[in-house]
């Protein structure tokens, strides 16, 4: 076993004593994660586009845990309809690489785009679309895998050691294209006139330990996968603003 795999195996199976309740740990994940914090702190009555919306769970999470944001109006676009797309005011289904969503000309106060730009031909096209669709002062949160995800062991190797994870290395997902470089992405935003407000890797080591203490052997595997992401800094993000 190489030292990188050994370190991950040790982390996964170590004994832990939780410092909070299980439900509280999940609440902290859904309120303190930069993606949810961005959404929850948007202006009152904000109109939001969820780009690459997946199953549509973001539309449900805005109304859970304090602050409850039933005032936010959400619209989704994706390659296919997700389970919770009924929770959006409108949805557009289609291939981003072929045509961009129009949303009948709506302007947005916020855009959330999580784990989408690594799947499309030109990641900068998301920034171009943001320039066209954000209202003045509107902001976009963009999240995708960090460079470190390229160096992690393949999930198949970790599973051989008993780790029940969905993904580890960036290339475990065959739908991933090239990994966008954050410096170049921020440079493209600046050239388009978008101000970069915040950027970084998402690391929350205390919360990763709490999630593992409660959920390592649970039937629901999402909290364990989330803990792995938070511990390894698997994701990165950028927040941009339209002047």
WOTA-V421623 format. One record per backbone hydrogen bond with DSSP energy under -0.5 kcal/mol. NH is the residue of the N-H (numbers start at 1). CO is the residue of the C=O. Records with the same first field share a line. If there is no record, write none. Layout:
NH=CO / CO
This chain:
6=2
7=3
8=4
9=5
10=6
11=7
12=8
13=9
14=10
18=16
25=21
26=22
27=23
28=24
29=25
30=26
31=27 / 28
32=28
33=29
37=33
38=34
39=35
40=36
41=37
42=39
46=43
48=46 / 73
49=110
50=48 / 75
51=49 / 112
52=50 / 77
53=50 / 77
56=53
59=56
60=57
61=57
62=58
63=60
64=61
69=62
72=69
73=46
74=72
75=48
76=90
77=50
78=92
84=55
85=82
87=84
88=85
89=74
90=74
92=76
94=78
96=94
98=95
99=95
105=102
106=103
108=133
109=47
110=47
111=139
112=49
113=111 / 141
114=51
115=113 / 143
116=143
119=116
120=117
125=122
126=123
127=123
128=124
129=125
130=126
131=127
132=128
133=129
134=130
135=108
137=242
138=135
139=109
140=240
141=111
142=140 / 238
143=113
144=236
146=234
149=146
150=147
151=148
152=148
157=154
158=154
159=155
160=156
161=157 / 158
162=159
163=158
164=162
165=163
170=149
172=169
173=170
174=172
176=173
177=118
180=178
185=181
186=182
187=183
188=184
189=185
190=186
191=187
192=188
193=190
194=189
195=241
197=195 / 239
198=239
200=237
202=235
203=201
204=230
208=204
209=205
210=206
211=207
212=208
213=209
214=210
215=211
216=212
218=215
221=219
225=221
226=222
227=223
228=224
229=225
230=226
231=227
232=228
233=229
234=229
236=144
237=200
238=142
239=198
240=140
241=195
242=138
243=193 / 241
